[in-house]
Amino acid sequence: MRVLVVEDHKRLAETVAAGLRDEGMAVDVVFDGQDALDHVALTRYDVLVLDRDLPGLHGDEVCKALAADRCPTRVLMLTAASTVADRVDGLGLGADDYLPKPFDFAELVARIRALGRRASVPLPPTLSHGDLSIDPARRVAFRAGRRLALTLKEFAVLECLLAAQGALVSAEDLLERVWDENADLFTTTVKTTIGRLRAKLGEPPLIQTVREGGYRIGEAR
């Protein structure tokens, strides 16, 4: 899942981002509303975690701009105001969910995951191909009954490939979906991760490489 955190309190923003990365999400951080709109224009985010009370371009204006553009990114609005009227107002601006501060981090994660599921094509709770299956919610993967010891990035790449249901997924798409904006586009990060993932999946090989095309799940031919 690709998430953009928009919060002018830098320490809070970085703390939230670090926690979400530990949950296996690819997270970018910006500190003002205009930068948020610029990022959304360039990158396909699943969820925008938006502080409502931003200086400069207010969070309300960000939310209205996204709604006017029919942006598919789901918006979770954060604010210190917690009355029912505030929540109704925020949702009326186009936000998909609303969470008052202070919040429990586990609830934040659960709400982001719920919005992420709504932002994409609905998928079954378990993704599988042959004797390989993964549970994205619990972040566990099995092949032939054997639990696989995958890193967060390896699991996220495997999830992307399985979700594509045999369609090609380019290295560029994997970089955008699994890594954040700090990833170097000219490194062998994706190739290296795919190599480790292949080794852990074992035989027979399941990940095909299509020259100048990308990767897909399918038995070797």
Secondary structure, 3 states (H helix, E strand, C coil): CEEEEECCCHHHHHHHHHHHHHCCCEEEEECCHHHHHHHHHHCCCCEEEEECCCCCCCHHHHHHHHHHCCCCCEEEEEECCCCHHHHHHHHHCCCCEEEECCCCHHHHHHHHHHHHHHHCCCCCCCEEECCEEEECCCCEEEECCEECCCCHHHHHHHHHHHHCCCCCECHHHHHHHHCCCCCCCCCCHHHHHHHHHHHHHCCCCCEEEECCCEEEECCCC
